[in-house]
Amino acid sequence: MELLGSTLTATYAHPRPASTSFLPAISTMTSSYRDRFPHYNLTHSLSLPWRPSTYYKAASNLPTLGPYCTRSQKVSESTMLPFVSNRTTLFTRYTPDDWYRSNLTNYLESDTSRHNSERLRVDTTRLIQDKYQEMRKVQADSTQNLGERVNDIGFWKSEIIHELDAMIGETNELTDVKKKLERALMETEAPLQVARECLFHREKRMGIDLVHDEVEKELLMEVDIILSCQERMKLHLDKAIAQLAASRAAQHELEKDLSDKQTAYQIDDKCHHLRNTSEGISYFRGVERVDATISVPESWAKFTDDNILRSQSERAASTKLRDDIQNLLVVTANEMWNQFNKVNLAFTNRIAETADAKNKIQIHLAKTLQEIFQTEMTIESIKKAIKDKSAFLKVAQTRLDERTRRPNIELCRDLSQLRLVNEVYEVDETIQTLQQRLREAENTLQSLVHTKATLEHDLAVKANSLYIDQEKCMGMRKSFPNTLRLVGFC
């Protein structure tokens, strides 16, 4: 033991120079062990087999700290080697048990890895086959659904086409009746214009000559009847226009729906015939997350059904409106002809009844001319008075302007200043009063001039009253559209 201790001591006392292929020798300085093993006495360790008790205690509690700790604990001092060339050599070796356990561990890991790999390969093969069959089934279902969708679109396309043809035919018939109504409405303009012309010419009578006689009553009645007929025609024409608009709107919806159906039919038919080997297929990342749909099958079918029902409803309304227009044309033609005959009879009785009112009109005209002269003289006097007052206003304002040039403290608000200001206001108020009176006089003059013009016009109308009723009015009423033109056939 002493030999072993001395040898170790001698070995560490005179260390050999370390080669470049090994780690440098452990230092024997006391300071080098003080921090690493604080409870170990370095003096005693130089004469005993060097075995740090601290490390061995830790290794016995935690076997991972040294793979040889179990074996080394069983080694006694008597069984230790008689000579160790390096103190660290003993602690870097493994036991046979460690070697066998390491091999056994590797074998078990190899078996486990191969077993897991084999099971993964079998599961992967089965998964690939299952997913392939599942994808084929899913694709077949999608293809079948697309085929059913194409059939549904084709059915609604045929329904839309049938209704669209019927709607186009009805729209054309209503358009023809509308044109006939427009021609009949245009033909009523001539009788209405004649009646209004008669009333217009008879309106030239003024004063006592404006008698609400039988002719005027019948003319007004004729105008009302023609306007009533026109109103009903226009009402039905507006209905026809609105109906045509509604029909064309329904037709447009059908055409738009049909166009959408045709586009959808082409797209879905193309999708229905797409296969895994088709050209043009590609990746579209994220397209499954884009939901651009705006309808469901129920709302989709209801949309087209509503369009067809709307078209059928508009067609029925169009047919009824055509019958109403035909009846209206016959009724309005009879009403206008009957009233036309009544007006002609009243004119014949009224032509000889216009006599003498000229003297009274001339007297009133002379008085009006005299009053106009006097009013003009008054206006001239007012203008002269305003001109005279303007000089007073100029003087007062000039004085005020000159007094504004007084220097410094001389700008005094004295009695003269106040009186000049009051003078300006008083003169200005006087001028404003005279100008107001001037405007009133001018308005009176204008009224007198208007009365004069009215009287002169009345004299002219009185002289031509018989000419108006007999020559102009009855001359215009010789032409009247016949029944065929009034019903729109010509």
C-alpha positions as CSV (number, residue, x, y, z in Angstrom):
1,M,0.0,0.0,0.0
2,E,2.8,2.3,0.8
3,L,4.4,1.4,-2.4
4,L,1.2,2.2,-4.2
5,G,0.9,5.4,-2.3
6,S,4.5,6.4,-2.8
7,T,4.3,5.5,-6.4
8,L,1.3,7.7,-6.9
9,T,3.0,10.5,-4.9
10,A,6.1,10.1,-6.9
11,T,4.2,10.0,-10.1
12,Y,2.4,13.3,-9.3
13,A,5.4,14.8,-7.7
14,H,7.4,14.4,-10.9
15,P,5.0,14.3,-13.8
16,R,6.0,13.3,-17.2
17,P,5.8,15.7,-20.0
18,A,2.5,15.2,-21.8
19,S,2.5,14.4,-25.5
20,T,0.4,16.4,-27.9
21,S,-2.1,13.6,-28.5
22,F,-3.3,13.5,-24.9
23,L,-4.8,15.9,-22.4
24,P,-2.4,17.7,-20.2
25,A,-1.6,16.2,-16.8
26,I,-3.7,17.2,-13.8
27,S,-2.0,19.8,-11.7
28,T,-0.8,18.8,-8.1
29,M,-1.1,22.3,-6.7
30,T,-3.2,22.6,-3.6
31,S,-5.1,25.4,-5.2
32,S,-6.2,23.2,-8.0
33,Y,-8.0,20.8,-5.7
34,R,-9.3,23.4,-3.3
35,D,-12.2,24.5,-5.5
36,R,-13.0,21.2,-7.0
37,F,-13.1,19.1,-3.8
38,P,-13.4,21.6,-0.9
39,H,-13.7,18.8,1.8
40,Y,-10.8,16.7,0.7
41,N,-7.5,16.9,2.5
42,L,-4.8,17.1,-0.2
43,T,-1.9,16.2,2.3
44,H,-3.4,12.8,3.1
45,S,-4.3,12.0,-0.5
46,L,-0.7,12.0,-1.5
47,S,0.1,8.9,0.7
48,L,-3.2,7.0,0.1
49,P,-4.8,5.6,-3.1
50,W,-6.3,8.7,-4.5
51,R,-10.1,8.2,-4.7
52,P,-12.3,11.3,-4.2
53,S,-15.0,10.2,-1.8
54,T,-17.3,13.1,-2.8
55,Y,-17.5,11.9,-6.4
56,Y,-18.2,8.3,-5.4
57,K,-21.0,9.3,-3.1
58,A,-22.6,11.3,-5.9
59,A,-22.1,8.5,-8.4
60,S,-23.7,5.9,-6.1
61,N,-26.9,8.0,-5.8
62,L,-26.9,9.0,-9.5
63,P,-25.6,6.2,-11.6
64,T,-25.6,8.3,-14.7
65,L,-22.6,10.3,-13.4
66,G,-20.3,7.3,-13.9
67,P,-21.1,4.1,-15.9
68,Y,-18.6,2.2,-13.8
69,C,-19.8,3.4,-10.4
70,T,-21.5,0.1,-9.4
71,R,-18.6,-2.0,-10.3
72,S,-16.1,0.3,-8.7
73,Q,-17.9,0.4,-5.4
74,K,-17.4,-3.4,-5.2
75,V,-13.7,-3.1,-5.7
76,S,-11.7,-3.1,-2.5
77,E,-8.4,-1.7,-1.9
78,S,-6.9,-5.2,-1.8
79,T,-8.2,-6.0,-5.4
80,M,-6.9,-2.8,-7.0
81,L,-4.1,-3.0,-9.5
82,P,-0.7,-2.8,-8.0
83,F,0.3,0.0,-10.4
84,V,-1.6,2.6,-12.4
85,S,0.3,4.8,-14.8
86,N,-2.3,7.6,-14.8
87,R,-4.7,8.4,-12.1
88,T,-7.6,9.2,-14.6
89,T,-7.3,5.9,-16.5
90,L,-9.3,3.9,-14.0
91,F,-12.2,6.3,-14.1
92,T,-12.6,6.3,-18.0
93,R,-13.2,2.5,-18.4
94,Y,-16.5,0.6,-18.6
95,T,-17.4,-2.7,-17.0
96,P,-18.4,-5.9,-19.0
97,D,-21.9,-5.5,-17.7
98,D,-22.0,-2.0,-19.2
99,W,-20.8,-3.4,-22.5
100,Y,-23.4,-6.2,-22.6
101,R,-26.2,-3.8,-21.6
102,S,-25.2,-1.4,-24.3
103,N,-25.3,-4.1,-27.0
104,L,-28.6,-5.4,-25.7
105,T,-30.0,-1.9,-25.8
106,N,-28.9,-1.4,-29.4
107,Y,-30.5,-4.8,-30.4
108,L,-33.8,-3.8,-28.8
109,E,-33.7,-0.4,-30.5
110,S,-33.0,-2.0,-33.8
111,D,-35.9,-4.4,-33.4
112,T,-38.3,-1.7,-32.3
113,S,-37.3,0.6,-35.2
114,R,-37.7,-2.2,-37.8
115,H,-41.1,-3.2,-36.3
116,N,-42.3,0.4,-36.3
117,S,-41.1,0.9,-39.9
118,E,-42.8,-2.3,-41.1
119,R,-46.0,-1.4,-39.4
120,L,-45.8,2.2,-40.9
121,R,-45.3,0.8,-44.4
122,V,-48.3,-1.6,-44.1
123,D,-50.5,1.2,-42.8
124,T,-49.4,3.6,-45.4
125,T,-50.1,1.2,-48.2
126,R,-53.6,0.5,-46.9
127,L,-54.2,4.2,-46.3
128,I,-53.2,5.0,-49.9
129,Q,-55.6,2.4,-51.2
130,D,-58.4,3.5,-49.0
131,K,-57.9,7.2,-49.9
132,Y,-57.8,6.4,-53.6
133,Q,-61.1,4.5,-53.4
134,E,-62.6,7.2,-51.3
135,M,-61.5,9.9,-53.8
136,R,-62.9,7.9,-56.7
137,K,-66.2,7.6,-54.9
138,V,-66.2,11.3,-54.0
139,Q,-65.4,12.3,-57.6
140,A,-68.1,9.9,-59.0
141,D,-70.6,11.5,-56.7
142,S,-69.6,15.0,-57.8
143,T,-69.8,13.9,-61.4
144,Q,-73.3,12.5,-60.8
145,N,-74.4,15.7,-59.1
146,L,-73.1,17.8,-61.9
147,G,-75.0,15.6,-64.4
148,E,-78.2,16.1,-62.5
149,R,-77.5,19.8,-62.3
150,V,-77.1,19.9,-66.1
151,N,-80.4,18.2,-66.5
152,D,-82.1,20.6,-64.2
153,I,-80.7,23.6,-66.0
154,G,-81.8,22.1,-69.4
155,F,-85.4,21.6,-68.1
156,W,-85.7,25.3,-66.9
157,K,-84.1,26.4,-70.2
158,S,-86.9,24.8,-72.2
159,E,-89.5,26.3,-69.9
160,I,-88.0,29.8,-70.2
161,I,-87.8,29.5,-74.0
162,H,-91.4,28.5,-74.3
163,E,-92.6,31.4,-72.1
164,L,-90.2,33.8,-73.9
165,D,-91.8,33.0,-77.3
166,A,-95.3,33.6,-75.9
167,M,-94.2,36.8,-74.3
168,I,-92.6,38.1,-77.5
169,G,-95.8,37.4,-79.5
170,E,-98.1,39.1,-77.0
171,T,-95.7,42.1,-76.8
172,N,-95.9,42.5,-80.6
173,E,-99.7,42.4,-80.6
174,L,-99.9,45.0,-77.8
175,T,-97.4,47.2,-79.7
176,D,-99.7,47.1,-82.7
177,V,-102.8,48.1,-80.7
178,K,-100.7,50.8,-79.0
179,K,-99.8,52.3,-82.4
180,K,-103.5,52.2,-83.4
181,L,-104.4,54.1,-80.2
182,E,-101.7,56.6,-80.9
183,R,-103.1,57.3,-84.3
184,A,-106.6,57.7,-82.9
185,L,-105.3,60.0,-80.3
186,M,-103.5,62.1,-82.9
187,E,-106.7,62.3,-84.9
188,T,-108.5,63.9,-82.0
189,E,-106.1,66.9,-82.1
190,A,-107.8,68.4,-85.1
191,P,-111.3,68.6,-83.7
192,L,-109.9,69.8,-80.4
193,Q,-107.9,72.5,-82.1
194,V,-111.0,73.6,-84.1
195,A,-113.1,73.9,-80.9
196,R,-110.3,75.8,-79.1
197,E,-109.8,78.1,-82.1
198,C,-113.5,78.9,-82.0
199,L,-113.4,79.6,-78.3
200,F,-110.2,81.7,-78.8
201,H,-111.8,83.8,-81.6
202,R,-114.9,84.3,-79.5
203,E,-112.8,85.3,-76.5
204,K,-111.8,88.4,-78.5
205,R,-115.2,89.8,-77.6
206,M,-115.0,91.9,-74.4
207,G,-117.4,93.5,-72.1
208,I,-121.1,92.8,-73.0
209,D,-120.0,90.8,-76.0
210,L,-118.6,88.1,-73.8
211,V,-121.9,86.4,-73.4
212,H,-121.9,82.8,-72.1
213,D,-124.3,81.8,-74.8
214,E,-125.3,78.4,-76.1
215,V,-122.5,78.3,-78.6
216,E,-119.9,78.8,-75.9
217,K,-121.5,76.1,-73.7
218,E,-121.6,73.6,-76.5
219,L,-118.0,74.5,-77.5
220,L,-116.9,74.0,-73.9
221,M,-118.8,70.8,-73.8
222,E,-117.1,69.7,-77.0
223,V,-113.7,70.6,-75.6
224,D,-114.4,68.7,-72.4
225,I,-115.6,65.6,-74.3
226,I,-112.6,65.6,-76.6
227,L,-110.3,66.1,-73.6
228,S,-112.1,63.4,-71.7
229,C,-111.6,61.1,-74.7
230,Q,-108.0,62.1,-74.9
231,E,-107.6,61.6,-71.2
232,R,-108.9,58.1,-71.4
233,M,-106.9,57.4,-74.5
234,K,-103.8,58.7,-72.8
235,L,-104.6,56.8,-69.7
236,H,-104.8,53.6,-71.7
237,L,-101.8,54.6,-73.7
238,D,-99.8,55.1,-70.5
239,K,-101.1,51.7,-69.3
240,A,-100.0,50.2,-72.6
241,I,-96.6,51.9,-72.3
242,A,-96.3,50.7,-68.7
243,Q,-97.5,47.3,-69.7
244,L,-95.0,47.1,-72.5
245,A,-92.3,48.2,-70.1
246,A,-93.4,45.6,-67.6
247,S,-93.7,43.0,-70.4
248,R,-90.2,43.9,-71.7
249,A,-88.9,43.9,-68.1
250,A,-90.3,40.4,-67.6
251,Q,-88.9,39.5,-71.1
252,H,-85.6,40.9,-70.2
253,E,-85.5,38.9,-66.9
254,L,-86.4,35.8,-68.9
255,E,-83.7,36.6,-71.5
256,K,-81.1,37.3,-68.8
257,D,-82.1,34.2,-66.9
258,L,-81.9,32.2,-70.1
259,S,-78.5,33.7,-70.9
260,D,-77.3,32.8,-67.3
261,K,-78.8,29.3,-67.7
262,Q,-77.0,28.8,-71.0
263,T,-73.7,30.0,-69.5
264,A,-74.2,27.8,-66.4
265,Y,-75.2,24.9,-68.7
266,Q,-72.0,25.2,-70.6
267,I,-69.9,25.6,-67.5
268,D,-71.5,22.7,-65.6
269,D,-71.5,20.5,-68.8
270,K,-67.8,21.2,-69.1
271,C,-67.2,20.4,-65.4
272,H,-69.3,17.2,-65.9
273,H,-67.0,16.0,-68.6
274,L,-63.8,16.8,-66.9
275,R,-61.6,13.8,-65.9
276,N,-58.3,13.3,-64.2
277,T,-56.7,13.0,-67.7
278,S,-58.5,16.1,-69.1
279,E,-56.5,19.1,-70.4
280,G,-56.8,22.4,-68.7
281,I,-57.0,21.1,-65.1
282,S,-54.7,22.9,-62.7
283,Y,-54.2,23.9,-59.0
284,F,-56.2,26.9,-57.7
285,R,-55.0,27.4,-54.2
286,G,-57.6,28.5,-51.7
287,V,-60.5,28.3,-54.1
288,E,-62.3,25.9,-51.7
289,R,-62.4,28.7,-49.1
290,V,-64.0,31.2,-51.5
291,D,-67.8,31.0,-51.2
292,A,-69.2,33.2,-54.0
293,T,-72.6,31.4,-54.1
294,I,-75.7,33.6,-53.6
295,S,-78.5,31.0,-53.8
296,V,-79.5,27.5,-52.8
297,P,-81.2,24.9,-55.1
298,E,-84.6,25.9,-53.6
299,S,-84.1,29.7,-54.2
300,W,-82.5,29.0,-57.6
301,A,-85.5,27.1,-58.8
302,K,-87.9,29.6,-57.2
303,F,-86.2,32.5,-59.0
304,T,-86.8,31.0,-62.4
305,D,-90.3,29.9,-61.5
306,D,-91.1,33.4,-60.3
307,N,-89.8,34.8,-63.5
308,I,-92.0,32.5,-65.5
309,L,-95.1,33.3,-63.3
310,R,-94.4,37.0,-63.6
311,S,-94.2,36.7,-67.4
312,Q,-97.5,34.8,-67.5
313,S,-99.1,37.4,-65.3
314,E,-97.9,40.2,-67.5
315,R,-99.2,38.4,-70.6
316,A,-102.6,38.0,-69.1
317,A,-102.7,41.7,-68.2
318,S,-101.5,42.6,-71.7
319,T,-104.4,40.6,-73.3
320,K,-107.0,42.3,-71.1
321,L,-105.6,45.7,-71.9
322,R,-105.8,45.1,-75.6
323,D,-109.5,44.3,-75.4
324,D,-110.1,47.5,-73.3
325,I,-108.3,49.7,-75.9
326,Q,-110.4,48.3,-78.7
327,N,-113.7,49.0,-76.9
328,L,-112.4,52.5,-75.9
329,L,-111.8,53.5,-79.5
330,V,-115.4,52.7,-80.6
331,V,-116.9,54.6,-77.6
332,T,-114.8,57.8,-78.0
333,A,-115.5,58.0,-81.7
334,N,-119.3,58.0,-81.1
335,E,-119.2,60.6,-78.3
336,M,-117.1,63.1,-80.4
337,W,-119.4,62.8,-83.4
338,N,-122.6,63.5,-81.4
339,Q,-121.2,66.6,-79.7
340,F,-119.9,67.9,-83.1
341,N,-123.4,68.0,-84.5
342,K,-124.7,69.9,-81.4
343,V,-122.1,72.6,-81.7
344,N,-122.9,73.3,-85.3
345,L,-126.6,73.7,-84.5
346,A,-125.8,76.2,-81.7
347,F,-123.6,78.2,-84.0
348,T,-126.3,78.6,-86.6
349,N,-128.7,80.0,-84.0
350,R,-126.1,82.5,-82.6
351,I,-124.8,84.1,-85.8
352,A,-127.6,86.7,-86.1
353,E,-127.5,88.0,-82.5
354,T,-124.5,90.5,-82.4
355,A,-125.7,94.2,-82.5
356,D,-124.7,97.5,-81.0
357,A,-122.4,98.2,-78.1
358,K,-119.9,100.5,-80.0
359,N,-121.2,103.8,-78.7
360,K,-120.7,103.0,-75.0
361,I,-117.3,101.6,-75.7
362,Q,-116.3,104.8,-77.6
363,I,-117.5,107.0,-74.7
364,H,-115.4,105.0,-72.2
365,L,-112.4,105.2,-74.5
366,A,-112.6,109.0,-74.7
367,K,-112.8,109.4,-70.9
368,T,-109.8,107.0,-70.6
369,L,-107.8,109.1,-73.0
370,Q,-108.5,112.2,-71.0
371,E,-107.5,110.6,-67.7
372,I,-104.3,109.4,-69.3
373,F,-103.4,112.9,-70.3
374,Q,-104.0,114.3,-66.8
375,T,-102.0,111.5,-65.2
376,E,-99.1,112.2,-67.4
377,M,-99.1,115.9,-66.4
378,T,-99.1,114.8,-62.7
379,I,-96.1,112.5,-63.3
380,E,-94.2,115.4,-64.8
381,S,-94.9,117.7,-61.9
382,I,-93.8,115.0,-59.4
383,K,-90.5,114.5,-61.4
384,K,-89.9,118.3,-61.3
385,A,-90.5,118.4,-57.5
386,I,-88.0,115.5,-57.0
387,K,-85.5,117.4,-59.1
388,D,-85.9,120.5,-57.0
389,K,-85.5,118.6,-53.7
390,S,-82.3,117.0,-55.0
391,A,-80.5,120.4,-54.8
392,F,-81.3,120.7,-51.1
393,L,-80.0,117.3,-50.5
394,K,-76.7,118.0,-52.4
395,V,-76.2,121.2,-50.3
396,A,-76.7,119.5,-47.0
397,Q,-74.5,116.5,-47.9
398,T,-71.8,118.8,-49.2
399,R,-71.8,120.8,-46.0
400,L,-71.4,117.6,-44.0
401,D,-68.6,116.4,-46.2
402,E,-66.7,119.7,-45.9
403,R,-67.1,119.7,-42.1
404,T,-65.4,116.2,-41.9
405,R,-62.2,118.0,-42.8
406,R,-62.0,120.1,-39.6
407,P,-58.7,119.4,-37.8
408,N,-58.3,117.6,-34.5
409,I,-60.5,118.9,-31.7
410,E,-62.5,121.1,-34.1
411,L,-64.3,118.0,-35.1
412,C,-67.1,118.9,-32.7
413,R,-70.5,117.3,-32.7
414,D,-72.2,120.7,-32.4
415,L,-75.7,121.9,-33.1
416,S,-74.8,122.7,-36.7
417,Q,-73.6,119.2,-37.2
418,L,-76.8,117.7,-35.7
419,R,-79.0,120.0,-37.7
420,L,-77.2,119.2,-41.0
421,V,-77.7,115.5,-40.3
422,N,-81.4,116.0,-39.6
423,E,-81.7,118.1,-42.7
424,V,-80.2,115.2,-44.9
425,Y,-82.7,112.7,-43.4
426,E,-85.6,115.0,-43.9
427,V,-84.8,115.9,-47.5
428,D,-84.1,112.2,-48.2
429,E,-87.4,111.2,-46.7
430,T,-89.2,113.8,-48.8
431,I,-87.6,112.6,-51.9
432,Q,-88.5,109.0,-51.1
433,T,-92.2,110.0,-50.5
434,L,-92.3,111.8,-53.9
435,Q,-90.7,108.8,-55.6
436,Q,-93.3,106.5,-54.1
437,R,-96.0,108.8,-55.3
438,L,-94.3,108.8,-58.8
439,R,-94.4,105.1,-58.9
440,E,-98.0,105.0,-58.0
441,A,-98.8,107.5,-60.7
442,E,-96.9,105.5,-63.2
443,N,-98.7,102.3,-62.2
444,T,-102.0,104.2,-62.6
445,L,-100.9,105.4,-66.0
446,Q,-100.0,101.8,-67.0
447,S,-103.4,100.7,-65.8
448,L,-105.1,103.4,-67.9
449,V,-103.0,102.5,-70.9
450,H,-104.0,98.8,-70.5
451,T,-107.7,99.8,-70.3
452,K,-107.3,101.9,-73.4
453,A,-105.8,98.9,-75.2
454,T,-108.5,96.7,-74.0
455,L,-111.2,99.0,-75.2
456,E,-109.6,99.5,-78.6
457,H,-109.3,95.7,-78.9
458,D,-112.9,95.3,-77.9
459,L,-114.0,97.7,-80.6
460,A,-112.1,95.7,-83.2
461,V,-113.7,92.5,-82.0
462,K,-117.2,94.0,-82.0
463,A,-116.7,95.0,-85.6
464,N,-115.7,91.5,-86.6
465,S,-118.0,89.4,-84.3
466,L,-120.3,88.3,-87.1
467,Y,-117.3,87.6,-89.3
468,I,-115.7,85.5,-86.6
469,D,-118.8,83.4,-85.9
470,Q,-120.0,83.0,-89.5
471,E,-116.9,82.9,-91.6
472,K,-114.0,81.8,-89.4
473,C,-115.6,79.4,-86.9
474,M,-118.1,77.7,-89.2
475,G,-115.5,77.7,-92.0
476,M,-113.1,75.7,-89.7
477,R,-115.8,73.3,-88.7
478,K,-116.4,72.0,-92.2
479,S,-113.7,69.4,-91.8
480,F,-114.0,66.7,-89.2
481,P,-112.3,63.2,-89.2
482,N,-114.5,60.3,-90.0
483,T,-115.2,57.3,-87.7
484,L,-112.5,55.1,-89.2
485,R,-109.9,57.6,-88.6
486,L,-111.1,58.2,-85.0
487,V,-110.8,54.5,-84.2
488,G,-107.2,54.4,-85.6
489,F,-107.7,52.3,-88.7
490,C,-106.4,55.0,-91.1
